[in-house]
Amino acid sequence: MKSLRATVCILGILFSTAGLAQQTTSPTAYQPAVSSVAATQGDTPAQLRITAATQQLKSDPKKVQACNELALAFLIRARETAQSKYLNDAETALAQGLSLDANDFQLQRTQVALMLSRHQFAQAKEKARVLNRRTPDDVMTYGYLAEADIALGNYPQAETNAQWMLNLRPNNIPGLLIGARLRTLYGDTHGAIDFLNLAYSETSPTEVEELAWTANQIASIQIESGQNDAAAQTLEQAEQLFPHYPYTIENLARVHIGQHRASEAVQLWMQARSFDEDPHALYELAKAQEAAGQPEDARVTYAEFERLAGNSRRITDASRLDLILMYAGSPATAPNALKLAQQEIAARQDVWTLDAYAWALYANAKFRDADAAIQKAMAVGIQSAQIFDHAGHIAQKLNHDADASKYFALCLQSNPTSEFASDARGSVASATVVVTGEQQTSPTMVAQLADVMHDPAGNADTSKHNAASVRVETITATPVFAPVSEALLVPRPTGTEQMLRTAQALVVRSPDNAKAYADLGAAYFQHARETGDVSDYQLAEQSLTKSLDLVSADFSADAALGTMAEVCMGEHRFADALIYAQKALSLGTGDVSPFAIVGDAYADMGEYEKARVAYGRLTPRDMTLSPRAAYARDSRLSYLKFIAGDTTGAISLMKTAVTEGIEAQLPSENLAWLYYELGEYF
């Protein structure tokens, strides 16, 4: 079954230094740092953001950025509560912002997030592709493309986009979260947990919902692997972080099912049903009621599920697949299952839709077509007891007894505590494995099957029966993210982090020091460039605004205005960047560097001649440029040459800019960006 119902997984991307999980082979090692914010939780992170953005709009109803922040806050609130009504609030905030600036990049990007939240995957992908072509260095756009491709079953494309995220910003949380999803789909659960642990460690301790979300993804992997005790520990920590989280409650219900505590699972699903509008919760409740020996209650719940899932306004992707599986369970409704499955498979071909389609074909005695569909799902590499069990039944109908035994064995190995493992125990009659291309009976496999078949609680020690020892032929997944060095994925302190700590300490000591706030804003801005954390842009803007509040009209405001212009460029607010850069120039300090931002803003708005003129002002008469100033000029003029079609000239000038940047001892992130731009020219 799906580990977590589809939703945008990369909404919250703040950083922290807390850690969560060890690998599931050591479940007692879980020692997450529980934030004091969580322990005394009042308003949630999303509610705080909603309040802040609303206050900004009251002060300035035409502030486009506040509209975007409000929309994002409502999207996060929808995930916090599993309530779709907040998506409508997000749409309203976006409409207000787009009425002020229809071309604002951030608003359009948040539109994509809204589409993903509503499962409009094809539309989201198309809009994200347009934004990606417009701004090919935006990490989140690659993330939204990957999210859409995962939902549609375009896994190679999703992997490419996820790889770009990690190449552009190693350790960025959205890239790690999406990488974890892909690794799970490819059957690399240990690698997935590695990524999730790293994402957790980078998340701010104040972002309790984001931490709980990541913990739930770890727990879901543990549940799907039959490690219910470890999952229970993970979920206990998630509950401490963010109490009454819908996903924690639902995952804990799944744990109880795996532990054969169905009555407790029923209570949890009933609790989940009280706030979760998705009919999927009803379907899970009905299954739990069946397992708890409550057939009449289950019949009533199934009927209510069918009614809601048949409502076009209430049905979701997860509940569509549930409805297909439910219909496939009865010969009377099997034709309905196939009709629905054919509609779904025409829209997307992810592993779960392929599995439901295969099972609907199986229910309608189309066994060869069912086999083709289930083989396509398994070829991705996913280790799912549900999919392996379905594959075993399909193989039996085709008289492929060796394949059937193999798939039932894989079902038992992947999750010996699941309902599908129980079915596999009752279905397998003999154990055969594939060894060097020949069918043979394996005593080891038979022993393993005997363990799990005679242990209804699923307590057999499956660690003794790994794929190597029993020589079960498993589907080999293509290595994921190979181009990224493992060293790049290891968090380590940077000079920017030291600069941040120093600036923060200075602000505490001198709260009226405008330069201290300007330096803090510059540090946050550089950290945002290095990590892709958009919240650092907001922190930078807050610090710079404070600096300008303290001193805004003399020469000392020059640095704050220039950095504010750079922050606006980082957020793709090009018109605002132009205003701040021009304000910096108007101070008359003699510093010509703001002309670089003026040129950048014009270039990104497509006004290349104005950009050329601005860049030309970076070379004052009778002045020899410093290496840093020369790099700033030449790197930008190189881009204009490239836009104009002079690729050879662009490459030559960018190589010069790289040399100048090295001589100027630029931060490594800036040099990496120069090399990236140079690579784009070839």
N, C-alpha and C positions, 0 to 999 in steps of 0.2 A: 504494500500500500504506500501511498505517498507519505513522506516523512513529515512535511509541513505543507499545508495548502498554499497554492501559489499566491504570493504577494510580493511587493517590491522589497527586496532584502537589503537594499543599500541606501535607505533613507537617512539613517543616522550615522554619521561618520566622524564623531569626535574621538580623541585619543586619550589614553591613560597609561598608567604603568602597572595596573593590577593584573593578576594572572588568574586563569581558571583551571583548566583540566590537564591532567596527565593522560597518557594513552590508556585506553580502557582495560589494558592488561593489569593496571594497578589502580583499581577503583578507590582504594583507601587514600590515595594521594591527593584527592581533591581538596584544595585549601584556598578557595577564592577569597579575595579581600572584599568584604561586604561594606559598601559605602555607608557612612553615617547618614548621608542624605537619604538613602533608601530606608534606613531604620526609622527615621522620623519623617517619612514621606507625607507631604501634604499635596500640593499640586504636582502633577507629573511633569516631566520635561516638555512634553508637547503643550500642556496647559500653560506653562510658563512662557513658552514661545508665542502662543496665541495671544496671551495678555500683552507681552512686550510689543508684538507687531501691531496689535489693535491700538495701543497707546501711541505708537509712531504715526499711525494713519489719522488718529484724532488730531495730532499736532500738525500733520502735513498730509492731507488727503490725496495729494498728487505724488507722493513718494512711491515710485514704482518698486523699488527694492523692498519696501515694507509689504507691498501686496504679495510679492513673491515669497517673502518669509512667512507671511500668514498662510499662504497656500501650502507651503511645505509643512508648516506646523499642523495643519488639519490632516494632511496625509499621514503624518506620524501618529496623530491622535486616532485616526482610523485603525492603524495597526495596534495601538495600545489597547483599544477597546473591542476590536472585531466588529465595529459598527460602521456600516457603509454610508450612513447619513453624513459623516464628516467629509466624504468625497464630494458631496454636493456643495458643502461649504468651501472646499478647496477650489472647486470650479468657479464659484462666485468670486472668490478673491482673485483668481487668475483673470477672469473677465474684466474686473475692475482695473487690474494692472495693464492688460492688453489694450483697454480703451485709452490709456494714457500713452502707451508706447507699444504699438503692435509688433515692432521688430526687436524688442528686448530679448536678448539671448537667454537669460536666466528664466524668464517667464515661459519661453517656448520650451526650454528644457524641462521645466516643472510640468508643463502640459504632457510631456512624454511620460513622466512619472505617474501622472494621473491616469493616463491611458493604460499603463501597466497595472495599476491598482484595480482598474476596471476590467482587466484581462482582454483589452483590445490590442492584442499582441501585434498583429499585422500592421495596424495603423501606427502603433507606437514605433515599430521598426522603421517604417517609411519616414516618419517625421524625424526620428533620431538620425537616420542616414543623411537627411538634408542638413541637420545641424552639424553632423560630423564633417561633412564636406566644407561647411562654412568655417568651422573651428576645429581642425584636426588634432589639436593638442589637448582637448578637454577630456579629462579622465572619466568623468561621470557619464558623458555621452557614450563612450565605449561601453561603460557598464550597462547602460540602458539597452544598447544594441545586444549585448550578451544576454541580458535578462529575456528580451523578446525571443532571441534565437533558441535559448534553452526551452522556453515554453512551446515554441513551434517545432522543436525537435531538430533544429539545425545546429547540431552540436559542434561540427568542425568550425563553423563560422563563429559560434559562441566562444570557442577556445581561442580563435585568432584574436577576437576583441578583448578577451580576458588577458591574453598575453600582452597586448598593447598596453593595457592598464598597468601591469606589473613592470613592463619595460620603461614606461614613462615615469612612474612613481613607485619604486620598490617599497614594499611594506604598506601601501595604501589599503585602508580597510575595505573599501568596496571591491577592489581587486581580489583580496584574500577571501571575502565572503563568496564571490562568484566562483573563484577557483575551487573553493571547498565544495560547492554544488556540483561542479563538473567532475571533480575527483570522486565524489560519491557516485555519480552516474557511471563513471568509468570503472567502478569497483574498487577504488583505492580509498577505503574508509580511514585507514591510518593517516594517509596523506591529507585527507579532508580534515581530520581532527587537528593535525598539525597547523593547517591554515587557520582553522577556527580559534585555536589557542592563541595564535599570533594576533589575530584580529581582536580577540578579547583583551590581550595584554596592551594593545595600542588604544583601547577605548577609554575615554575619560571616566573616572569613577562617578561623576555626577550624571552620566548618561545611563541611568539605571534600566530604562526600557531597552536600550540598545544592548546592554550587557545581558539582560534576561533573554532577549531574542537570540543572541549568539549561543547562550547556554542551552536554549531549547533546541537549536540546530544540532549541537553536540549530543544532547539527550536523544534526539530522534534517530541519529545514527546508531547510538547504543541500543535503542529499542529494536531497530531493524536488524541488529546483529544478535539479538537475544540476550543482551547484557542488561537485564532489567534492574538488578540491584545497583549497578553503576549509574544507570539512567535515573533511578530514584534519588540518588545522592546529588546528581547534577541538578535535578529539578528542585530539590530542597534548597539548594543555593540560589536558584533562580527566584524562588518564592521569597526568600529573604531579601533579595535585591529589589524585586518589583512585585509586591503582593497582589494576588488575585488576577494575575496576568492570564488572559484566555488561553494562550498557547501552553502555558505551564499546566493548567487544569486539564486540558485535553490530552497532553502528552502523559500526564500522570494516570489518566484513565487507561491509556494504552499500556502503560507499565502494569497496572493491575490486571488487565486481561492476560498479559504474558505471564503474570505470577499466579494465574488461575484464581483471582479474587474478583470474579465477575460482578458480584453484588455491589462491591465498592466502586467498580468501574461504572455501573449503572448510575449510582448517585452522582459521580463526577460528571458524567455525560448529561444528566438532567440539570446539573448546575451550569454546565457549558451552554446548554440549550436556552437557558434563561437570558443570555446576553448575546449569543452567536446567532446571527440571522441566517447563516448558511445552512441549507437543508442537509448538508453533509453531516452536521452534528446529530441530526435525527437518525440518519442512516447508521451512524456508529452507535447511537443509543439502542436502536433496534437490535443490532448484532450483539451488543452487550446483554440485553434482556434475554435473547435466545440462549447465550452462554450461561446466564444465571438461572435458567430453567423457568423463565416467565413467558411462555409462548403466547398467551393471550395479549399481554402488554406489548410484546414484540409485534404481533399482527396489527394492533392499533397504530403503533408508531410507524411501521412500514407504510401503512395506508396514508398517514399524515405526511410522511416523507414524499410519497409518490404524488400526492396532491400539490405540495409546494414545489417539488422539482419539475412538475408540469407547468408551472407558472413562469412565463418568460421573464417576468420582472424579478423573480426570486432565484431562478436556477443559476448555478455557478458551474465553472469547469469541473470542479471536484464532484459536485452532485450529479452532473451529467454522466460522468463515468460510473458513479455509484448506481445510477438508475439503469445503465446498461448492464452492469453486473447483476443487479437484482432481477431484471427481466430475463437475463440469460439463465437464471436458476430454475425457470419453469418452462416446460414445453409450450404452454399456452401463450406465454408472453415472449418467447424466444424471437419470433419475427419482429416484434417491436424493438428488441435489443439490437438486432442487426440493422434495422432502419436508422436508429439513433447513432449507432457506431459508424455507419457509412457517412453520415453527416459530419461526425467529429473527425474522422480520418481524412476527410477532404479538406478540413481547415488546418490541421496540424498533425504531426507524426512524432510526437515525443514518446518516450518508452511507455508511459502509462496509458496513453490513447491507443498505442499499438497493442498493448496487452488486453485492453477492454475490447478492441476490435477483434483480436484473435479469439477471445472467449465467446463473443457473440457469434462468430463464424462456427466455432466448435458446437455451440448450442443449436445451430441450424444444420449440423452434420456436414459442414463444408470444411473437412478436416485438412485437406492439402492447403487450402487458402489460409486456414488458421495457423498451420505450421509455418508458412511463409511469413506471416505477420509476427508470430512470436519469435522466430529466428532473427528477424530484423531488430526486435526489441533487445534480445539477448546479445546481439552483436555489439551493442554499445559497450557492454562490459558490466552492467549493473548486477549486483548480487542481491536479488530480491526473492524471498521465499515464495511470494505470491506468483511471480512470473515463472519461476522454476516449477512450481506445482502445476500451473496451467500447462506449461510445456510438457510435463510428464504425462498428463491426461491426453493431450493431443497426440503425443507419440504413441501411446497405447492404442488409440483408435486407428492409427496407421500401421499397427503391428510392428512398430519399431521398439521392441521390448528392451533392447540394450540401452537405447537413448532414453526410454522412459525411466529405467532404473537409475540411470546417471542423473537425470533431472530431479528425480525424487530425492536422490542422495544429496544433490546440491541444495535442494530446498531445506533438508534437514540440517545441513552444515551451516547454511547462511543464517538461519534463525530457528533453532530447535524448539523454541517456546511458542511459536506462532500457531494460529489456527490452521495455517497451510501445512505446517509440519505435521500436525495431527492428522490432516487428510492424507499426507504423503505416507505416514506410517500405515494407514489402512489400505493404501493403494499399491504399495510396492510388494512384490512377491519374491523377487530374487534380486540380487545385486550383481551388476556387471559394470565394468569400467573399461575405458579405452586405454590400452597400453601399447605404445609404438604402433598405432594404427590397427590393432587386432582386438577383437572382443575376448575378454578373459574374465573368469570369475576370480574376484580378489578376496582372499580370506580376511584381509585387513578391512576391506570395505564391508564385508558381511558382519564383522565384529562391530564396526562402527554403527551400522544400521541396527544391529541387535541392541546396542547401548541406547540409542535414541528411541527405538521402537518400544522398548520395555521400560522407558522412563517417561511417563506421561507428563511429569512436571518439567521436563526439559533440562534436567540437571546433569546430563552426561557431560563428561569432560571433553568437550570438542577440541580443546587445544592439543590433545594427543593425536588427533586425526586431522592434521592439516593437509592441504592439497599435495604437498610434496610426499608425505608418508603414505597416502592412500593412492597417489597417482591418478586422481580424478582429473579428467581433461576439462579445464576451465577456459573461459574465453579470455584471451589476453588483451588487455586494454593498451591502446597506444600511449606511450609516455606523455604526461601532461606537463606543459610549461618548461620543456627541456632547455630552451634558449636562455632562461634566467639562471644565473649562477646561484647555487644554494646559499652562498655567502651573502648575496643581496637580500635574502629573506630573513636575515638574523638582525633583530633590532640592536642598535648600538648608538651611544651618545654621539651627537654631532656638535660642531662649533656653534651652530645656530641655537641649539638647546642651551648651551652655556651662555650665549648672548642673551637669550630670553630670561634665564634665571638672574643674570646680572641686572638687566633692565627692570625686572620686576622688583628686585631688592631696592634699587635706586628710587623707584616710584613710591615704595612704602616709606622710605626714609625722607623723601622730599615730595610730598603730594602736590606742591604748587610749582614744581619744576617743569616748564613746558618742554624743554629739551629731553628730559627723562621720558616723558610720554611719547615724544616723537621717536626716540630710540626704541621704545617698547613696541610702537606701531611698526617700525621698520623690521624688528626682529620677528614679530608675528607674520608680517608679509613674507619674509624670506622662508619661514617655516611652512607657510602655505604653499609656496613654490616647490619646496622639497618634498612635501608629503601629499599634496592634493587635498588637504583638509580645508574645505570651504569655510568652516567655522573660524579658522584662523584669520581669514579675510575680515570677518565680522569683528573679531577681537582687535585686529589692526585698525579698523575704521573707528572703533570706540576709543582706542588710545589716541589716535591722531586727532579725532574730534575734540577730545579733552585738551590736547596740546594747543589746538587752534582757539579753543575757548579762552585759554590762559593768555595767549599772545597771537594775534591774527593779522596785524597790519604792518609789522616792521620786518627787517631782514631776517630775524630769527625764525619767522614762520616759513621760510623757504623750504627747509627740509621736510616739514610736516606736509606742506602742500604738494611737494613733489612725490612723496611716498603715497599720499592719498590718491594722486593721479594714477600711480602704479597699481594700487589696490583696485581702483575702478577698472583698469584694463584687465586685471586678473579675473574680475567678475564679469567681464565683457560689457561693462557699462561705458561704452566708448564716448558718448556725449558728455557724461559726467567727468570722465578722465580729461577730456579736452578743456573743460571749464577749470578744473583744478590746476592743470599745467599752465594755462594762460594766466591764472591768478599768481602762480609762482613767478612767472616771467614779469608780471606787472610790478613786482616788488623792486625791480631794478638792481638786483644784487650783482649782476654781471655773470651769474651762473647760466650757461646756455643749455645745460643738460635737459631741462624740461622740454626743449624743442624735440627731443627724441620721443617723448610721450605724445606731443602734439602730432608728430609725424605718424606714430603708431596708431593713434586714434583715427586719423584721416585714412590711413592705409586699410584698417579693418572696416571702415565705413565705405571703402571702395573709391575714395577720392585720392587717387594716386599722385596726381600732379601737385595737389596741396601737400601731400606727404613728402614729395621730393623737395619742395621748397623748404619745408620745415627741417628736413634732414640737412639741407644745405646750410642752414643757420648754425649747425653744430661745429662748423669750421670758421671761427672768426678770422678776420684779416690780420696778417702779421702776427700769427700765433701758432706755435708748434703744439700740436695736440699731445696730451699725455696718452700712454697706452690704453687706459680705461676709456678716455673720450674717443680715441680713434676706433676702438672696438665697438663702442656704441654707434658711431656713425657708419662704419663699414659693414657691420652685420645687417643694418637696416637697408642701406643702399643695395646690398647684395640681394635682399628680398625683392626690392623693386625691379632689379634686373631680371630676376626669375619670373616675376609676374609679367614683365614685358616680353618674355620669350628668349631672353639672352641667357641661356642656361650656362654656357661656357664662362661668360663674364661673372655670373652669379657664383659659380663654384670657385673661381679664382679669388674673388673678393671675400667670400666667406672663409676661405683658407687663410687669407690675410687677417681676418677678424679673429680667427682661432688663435693665431700666433700672438696677436695683440692682447687677447684675453689671457693667455698663459703668462705673458710678460706682466700684465696688470695684476696677476695673482687673484683672479676672480674666484668666487666660491665654486666648488666642484659642480654644484647643480647648474650654474650658469654655463660652465664649460660643456657639461653634458648636453645642455639644450643646443649649444652651437653645433656640436657634433650631430645631434639629431636633425637639425635643420639642414646641415650639409648633406647628410644621408638622403633627405627628402629630394634633393636636387638631382640625384642620379637616376 
